[in-house]
Structure formats: C-alpha cells, structure tokens
Amino acid sequence: MQRCIECEMPSFERIYRETEANIIKAVRRCKDLKTENEALCEENSRLREELEATKSELEKTREKLMLVELKKTALTKNDSKELKRQINEWVREIDESIRILESR
C-alpha cells in the first residue's frame, strides 16, 4: 500500500490561515504594547514633574532651615526648643514626601 505524500503535507490553505492568525495576534499585541507604553510615558512625565516640585520644595525648606539656624543664636531657650520641634516636623514631612515618591 502506497502512502499519499500530498495528504500528509500540510495544505497551503491551512498554513496560510495559521500564519494569518499569528499575524493578527502579533498586530493586536503590538497595539496593546504601544498603548501601554504611551500610558507609562505619561506617568513617567507626571512623576518627573512631581519629583521636580518636591525637590524645589525641599530646597526652599532647606533655605528656611538655614535662616532659622542663623536666627537661632538670638532666641531664648524656650523659643529654641519650639524651633527644633518645628524643624523636626518639617524634616519628617520631607522624609515622608520622599518616601511616597520613591514608592511610586
């Protein structure tokens, strides 16, 4: 009994359909990845702006701290304690802001 080689070979039509289906999947995946990339680029831009704003705020706070330290010598002991408390509170707020930005 002789085997039919043509019957065992995949048909052109079947190969064409499989290839077409794979191309459609690839195009769909490419579109999804492009959309995801655009969203990530927007988020990255937004986070960079937030980081710059936080850096600016941090720099302003450091400048205020330097002014406070310059004025420190003229303050009474009670005033000095209150100032230290306020500075520590600002430092905690800055640290918390940095921690939040880093967690994103």
Phi and psi restraints in degrees (value plus and minus 20) as a CYANA .aco file:
   2 GLN   PHI    -116.9   -76.9
   2 GLN   PSI     115.6   155.6
   3 ARG   PHI    -105.2   -65.2
   3 ARG   PSI     127.6   167.6
   4 CYS   PHI    -111.2   -71.2
   4 CYS   PSI      86.7   126.7
   5 ILE   PHI     -84.5   -44.5
   5 ILE   PSI     -57.4   -17.4
   6 GLU   PHI     -83.0   -43.0
   6 GLU   PSI     -53.6   -13.6
   7 CYS   PHI     -90.1   -50.1
   7 CYS   PSI     -51.6   -11.6
   8 GLU   PHI    -101.3   -61.3
   8 GLU   PSI     -42.8    -2.8
   9 MET   PHI     -96.8   -56.8
   9 MET   PSI     118.9   158.9
  10 PRO   PHI     -82.2   -42.2
  10 PRO   PSI     121.6   161.6
  11 SER   PHI     -94.9   -54.9
  11 SER   PSI     129.5   169.5
  12 PHE   PHI     -77.9   -37.9
  12 PHE   PSI     -60.7   -20.7
  13 GLU   PHI     -82.8   -42.8
  13 GLU   PSI     -62.0   -22.0
  14 ARG   PHI     -85.4   -45.4
  14 ARG   PSI     -64.3   -24.3
  15 ILE   PHI     -82.7   -42.7
  15 ILE   PSI     -61.5   -21.5
  16 TYR   PHI     -80.5   -40.5
  16 TYR   PSI     -66.3   -26.3
  17 ARG   PHI     -83.5   -43.5
  17 ARG   PSI     -62.8   -22.8
  18 GLU   PHI     -82.9   -42.9
  18 GLU   PSI     -63.0   -23.0
  19 THR   PHI     -85.1   -45.1
  19 THR   PSI     -62.7   -22.7
  20 GLU   PHI     -82.2   -42.2
  20 GLU   PSI     -63.5   -23.5
  21 ALA   PHI     -82.6   -42.6
  21 ALA   PSI     -61.4   -21.4
  22 ASN   PHI     -85.2   -45.2
  22 ASN   PSI     -57.9   -17.9
  23 ILE   PHI     -86.9   -46.9
  23 ILE   PSI     -62.0   -22.0
  24 ILE   PHI     -81.6   -41.6
  24 ILE   PSI     -62.7   -22.7
  25 LYS   PHI     -82.7   -42.7
  25 LYS   PSI     -62.9   -22.9
  26 ALA   PHI     -84.3   -44.3
  26 ALA   PSI     -62.2   -22.2
  27 VAL   PHI     -84.5   -44.5
  27 VAL   PSI     -63.1   -23.1
  28 ARG   PHI     -81.7   -41.7
  28 ARG   PSI     -64.5   -24.5
  29 ARG   PHI     -83.8   -43.8
  29 ARG   PSI     -59.6   -19.6
  30 CYS   PHI     -82.1   -42.1
  30 CYS   PSI     -63.4   -23.4
  31 LYS   PHI     -83.5   -43.5
  31 LYS   PSI     -62.7   -22.7
  32 ASP   PHI     -81.3   -41.3
  32 ASP   PSI     -64.7   -24.7
  33 LEU   PHI     -85.9   -45.9
  33 LEU   PSI     -55.9   -15.9
  34 LYS   PHI     -84.8   -44.8
  34 LYS   PSI     -63.0   -23.0
  35 THR   PHI     -82.7   -42.7
  35 THR   PSI     -64.5   -24.5
  36 GLU   PHI     -82.9   -42.9
  36 GLU   PSI     -62.4   -22.4
  37 ASN   PHI     -81.8   -41.8
  37 ASN   PSI     -62.4   -22.4
  38 GLU   PHI     -82.0   -42.0
  38 GLU   PSI     -62.6   -22.6
  39 ALA   PHI     -84.2   -44.2
  39 ALA   PSI     -61.5   -21.5
  40 LEU   PHI     -87.2   -47.2
  40 LEU   PSI     -56.3   -16.3
  41 CYS   PHI     -85.2   -45.2
  41 CYS   PSI     -61.0   -21.0
  42 GLU   PHI     -84.0   -44.0
  42 GLU   PSI     -64.0   -24.0
  43 GLU   PHI     -83.5   -43.5
  43 GLU   PSI     -61.9   -21.9
  44 ASN   PHI     -80.0   -40.0
  44 ASN   PSI     -64.4   -24.4
  45 SER   PHI     -81.9   -41.9
  45 SER   PSI     -65.0   -25.0
  46 ARG   PHI     -82.1   -42.1
  46 ARG   PSI     -63.3   -23.3
  47 LEU   PHI     -87.1   -47.1
  47 LEU   PSI     -55.1   -15.1
  48 ARG   PHI     -84.8   -44.8
  48 ARG   PSI     -60.1   -20.1
  49 GLU   PHI     -83.9   -43.9
  49 GLU   PSI     -62.8   -22.8
  50 GLU   PHI     -82.6   -42.6
  50 GLU   PSI     -60.9   -20.9
  51 LEU   PHI     -82.9   -42.9
  51 LEU   PSI     -64.3   -24.3
  52 GLU   PHI     -82.6   -42.6
  52 GLU   PSI     -60.4   -20.4
  53 ALA   PHI     -84.1   -44.1
  53 ALA   PSI     -60.8   -20.8
  54 THR   PHI     -86.9   -46.9
  54 THR   PSI     -60.7   -20.7
  55 LYS   PHI     -81.7   -41.7
  55 LYS   PSI     -61.8   -21.8
  56 SER   PHI     -82.9   -42.9
  56 SER   PSI     -64.5   -24.5
  57 GLU   PHI     -83.1   -43.1
  57 GLU   PSI     -60.6   -20.6
  58 LEU   PHI     -82.5   -42.5
  58 LEU   PSI     -62.8   -22.8
  59 GLU   PHI     -83.8   -43.8
  59 GLU   PSI     -61.7   -21.7
  60 LYS   PHI     -82.2   -42.2
  60 LYS   PSI     -60.7   -20.7
  61 THR   PHI     -85.9   -45.9
  61 THR   PSI     -59.7   -19.7
  62 ARG   PHI     -82.4   -42.4
  62 ARG   PSI     -60.5   -20.5
  63 GLU   PHI     -83.3   -43.3
  63 GLU   PSI     -62.2   -22.2
  64 LYS   PHI     -82.0   -42.0
  64 LYS   PSI     -61.1   -21.1
  65 LEU   PHI     -82.3   -42.3
  65 LEU   PSI     -61.5   -21.5
  66 MET   PHI     -82.5   -42.5
  66 MET   PSI     -61.8   -21.8
  67 LEU   PHI     -83.1   -43.1
  67 LEU   PSI     -61.4   -21.4
  68 VAL   PHI     -83.0   -43.0
  68 VAL   PSI     -62.5   -22.5
  69 GLU   PHI     -83.8   -43.8
  69 GLU   PSI     -55.2   -15.2
  70 LEU   PHI     -86.4   -46.4
  70 LEU   PSI     -56.6   -16.6
  71 LYS   PHI    -102.1   -62.1
  71 LYS   PSI     -32.4     7.6
  72 LYS   PHI     -76.2   -36.2
  72 LYS   PSI     -58.3   -18.3
  73 THR   PHI     -83.9   -43.9
  73 THR   PSI     -45.6    -5.6
  74 ALA   PHI    -108.9   -68.9
  74 ALA   PSI     -22.4    17.6
  75 LEU   PHI    -110.7   -70.7
  75 LEU   PSI     133.7   173.7
  76 THR   PHI     -95.7   -55.7
  76 THR   PSI     151.8   191.8
  77 LYS   PHI     -82.1   -42.1
  77 LYS   PSI     -62.4   -22.4
  78 ASN   PHI     -84.2   -44.2
  78 ASN   PSI     -63.1   -23.1
  79 ASP   PHI     -81.6   -41.6
  79 ASP   PSI     -59.2   -19.2
  80 SER   PHI     -83.3   -43.3
  80 SER   PSI     -61.6   -21.6
  81 LYS   PHI     -83.6   -43.6
  81 LYS   PSI     -62.6   -22.6
  82 GLU   PHI     -85.1   -45.1
  82 GLU   PSI     -60.7   -20.7
  83 LEU   PHI     -83.3   -43.3
  83 LEU   PSI     -64.1   -24.1
  84 LYS   PHI     -80.1   -40.1
  84 LYS   PSI     -61.2   -21.2
  85 ARG   PHI     -81.8   -41.8
  85 ARG   PSI     -64.4   -24.4
  86 GLN   PHI     -84.1   -44.1
  86 GLN   PSI     -63.9   -23.9
  87 ILE   PHI     -81.7   -41.7
  87 ILE   PSI     -65.0   -25.0
  88 ASN   PHI     -80.3   -40.3
  88 ASN   PSI     -57.6   -17.6
  89 GLU   PHI     -84.7   -44.7
  89 GLU   PSI     -62.5   -22.5
  90 TRP   PHI     -83.5   -43.5
  90 TRP   PSI     -62.8   -22.8
  91 VAL   PHI     -81.6   -41.6
  91 VAL   PSI     -61.2   -21.2
  92 ARG   PHI     -82.3   -42.3
  92 ARG   PSI     -61.9   -21.9
  93 GLU   PHI     -83.1   -43.1
  93 GLU   PSI     -62.1   -22.1
  94 ILE   PHI     -84.0   -44.0
  94 ILE   PSI     -66.4   -26.4
  95 ASP   PHI     -79.6   -39.6
  95 ASP   PSI     -61.3   -21.3
  96 GLU   PHI     -84.8   -44.8
  96 GLU   PSI     -61.7   -21.7
  97 SER   PHI     -82.6   -42.6
  97 SER   PSI     -63.1   -23.1
  98 ILE   PHI     -84.2   -44.2
  98 ILE   PSI     -62.7   -22.7
  99 ARG   PHI     -81.9   -41.9
  99 ARG   PSI     -61.0   -21.0
 100 ILE   PHI     -84.8   -44.8
 100 ILE   PSI     -64.4   -24.4
 101 LEU   PHI     -84.0   -44.0
 101 LEU   PSI     -59.8   -19.8
 102 GLU   PHI     -89.3   -49.3
 102 GLU   PSI     -48.2    -8.2
 103 SER   PHI     -96.9   -56.9
 103 SER   PSI     -33.9     6.1
